[in-house]
Amino acid sequence: AHSLLSPMSCVSVSRHAPRSYARRSDLEKRRGPATPKPVSTLGRRASLGVLLGVVGGAVLPSLGNGSALALPLAPLGAVKPVGGAKRTGLTSTEIAAILKDDLVQGQYFVTGNLTREIFSDRCRFQDPTNDVTGLSRYLTALGLLFDPSDSFVELLKIEITGPNTIETDGTLQGYLKFPWHPRVDPYAFHTTYTLDATSGLIVDQSQTWSISGAKAIAETFTPT
């Protein structure tokens, strides 16, 4: 069990989706199956190359348990500084509040709209299918994946769980930017952010999912 730093270390988050998204969900129920998404401007061969690069080129399912081995991302450019001057010296409570806004309002897992100044430029980002070092490279990868106009992140909980750790729980669903319009069914995620003890910047973002990496890859190749 995690020990919270103080009674204020848990940041309250509404469990309800924004009203506009709820209205869209009701509308989709009334009108039936969604109409096909517009075709991507990427050619099919180029899209496949992007896909294989972003998910690591060859995510290998482990025998018997449906998991996948996370591999480094294909070349996404050199690691370079992004954003303004780094906001060093912030408290974990301040960082948690910024992350909450970036996830709820910025929807950054599907848009890339995060506060760059609280992440180290050498931050490591891990999930069941990807392992990449470099904030600039991570943002490039995000820009290649989800269609932000039809994808949604719901943050359920964010809390400070240690002197240098913040953890979140939530769900994600949407569509990817490929010509075969793959839909990502809703899944739950748990993310752990590790802060540098000296600067206070986020140096590691590690995420686990309620689905296996192998299932995530299979959905990516399934047209809607």
Residue, then its C-alpha position, 0 to 999 in steps of 0.5 A: a500500500h502507498s503512504l500519502l505524504s499528507p491529507m492533501s496529497c490526493v488531488s480530487v478528480s471528477r469521474h464523469a466525462p466532460r459534458s460535451y463528450a457525454r453528449r457525443s456518446d449519447l448521440e452516437k448511441r442514437r445514430g448507431p454505428a459510427t460512419p467511416k473516418p476520413v482517410s489519412t493523408l498518409g499512404r498505406r505503405a508509409s502508414l505501415g512504416v510509421l506504425l511499425g516504427v512507433v510500436g517498436g518494429a516487432v513487438l513480440p508476444s510472450l508465449g502463453n500469457g499474451s504479454a508483449l516485449a516493449l522495444p525501443l521506438a524507431p528513429l524519431g529524431a535526436v533528443k532535443p530541448v523543447g518548451g521554455a525554461k524548465r520549472t525546477g524546484l516545484t513541489s510534488t503537489e504543484i507538479a501533480a496539479i499541473l499533470k491533472d490539468d494536462l490530462v483533464q484539459g490537455q488530454y495529453f496522451v492523445t494530443g501531446n499537449l503537456t507542460r514541457e517545462i516540468f519534464s526533463d528533456r531526457c525523460r524516459f517513457q515506458d508502456p507495454t509496447n514502447d520504451v523511449t528516452g527523450l521528451s521531444r521523441y515522445l511528443t513526436a510519437l504521440g503526434l503520429l498515433f491518436d486522432p485527438s478529435d475522436s479520442f478521449v482520456e478520462l482521469l480517475k485519480i491522481e495522488i502523491t505516493g512518495p517523496n518523488t512519485i506521483e501516480t494516476d489512474g484513468t481510461l483511454q479510448g479513441y481512433l488511430k491516424f491510419p488509413w484502416h481507421p483502427r479503433v482503440d477500445p476503452y482500457a484502463f491505465h496506471t501511470t507512475y511519474t518519478l521526479d528527480a530529487t534535486s530538480g523536481l523535474i519528471v525523469d520517468q513516466s511508466q505506464t501499465w494497462s488493463i490490456s496486454g501489449a499483444k492485444a494493443i498491437a492486434e487492435t492497431f491492425t484491425p480496421t473499423 
